[in-house]
C-alpha cells in the first residue's frame, strides 16, 4: 500500500494513496472528486450541488469510474429510480514519473527490537529531537528535525493507526516514558542527561566510546544506536540515535533504515557514515560494532 505523507506542525500526517496511470483531469472532474471526498454521492445530487448539467456529471463520473478513481459504494432508490452512490477508491492519488527503487525489506521479527516503543501496532513513546534554537551550554542549534520525519515514516510501517509523537528536547518535561532520542549531547539535552548511563556513549571530548569493546571513535561521521533502560524509570526504555556531529547522526539514522535486519540483532551499535558518490553527503553506512 502507498501513502501520501505531509509534515505539519511537527507531526507526520499520512493518507492511503493510489498511483494514477494516464490521467488528465478537467476542472469539472476535479470538482466531482472534491465533492466525493466530502461524502459519497450520486450524479444527480452532485449535479445539483455543483450547479452543473446532469448529463455532464454523468459523463465525467463514467470516465472516473473507468479509470478506477471512483467506484460504486451501493445502490439506493432515489426519486423512484435506483441511484448508484459513488465513493473515492482512495482518499488521495499520486503520479509517478520514474520507477520505484528497491529498498531494504523490513522483517516482521523487527517488532521485538522496537518493543516497547511500539506495542500491538500502537506508538508508545516520544521522539525527542534537539531544538533548532540556540540552547544548552554551547548554545547549539539542532538540524536533526528531518531525521525525525524519516524515522517517523519508518516506524509508521509498524503502526496500525496512531502517529509517532515528536517533541523538542527543550519542551519535554516528562522523561519517565519510553523515549526515542535523536542527536548527540551538544544539541539534545535529553541525550546529555542519559549519556553517562549507556554502554556506548560520548566522552568528554564528544568522541564515541564503547565500554563493550573499549574502543574510541573520533570520526565526525561516526554514530551510535543504543537501546537501553530509561535511567529515569527502569520500567521504560530509550532508543538513542546520535552522532558526534550532524553527519554522524545521519549515519545512525541511515543504519536504522537501511540495515535494520542487522541493527535489530543487538542493542548497541557504532556505525560509520560513507560518502559513496563523493558529493560531500553521507549516503551509505558501515556497522563497526
Buried (B, 14 or more C-beta within 10 A) or exposed (E): EBBBBEBEEBEBEBEEBBEBEEBEBEEBBEBBBEBBEEEBBBBBBBBEBBEBEEEBBBBBBEBBBEBBBBEEBEEEEEEEEEBBBBBBBBEBBEEEEEEEEEEEEBEEEBBEBBBEBBEEEEBBBBBBBBBBEEBBEEEBEBBBBEBBBBBBBBBBEBBEEEBBBBBBBBEBEEBEBBBBBBBBBBBBBBBBBBBEEBBBBBEEEBBBBBEEBEEEBEBBBBBBBBBBBBBBBEEBBBBBBBBBBBBBBBBBBBBBBBBBEEBBEBBBBBBBBBEEEEEEEBBBBEBBB
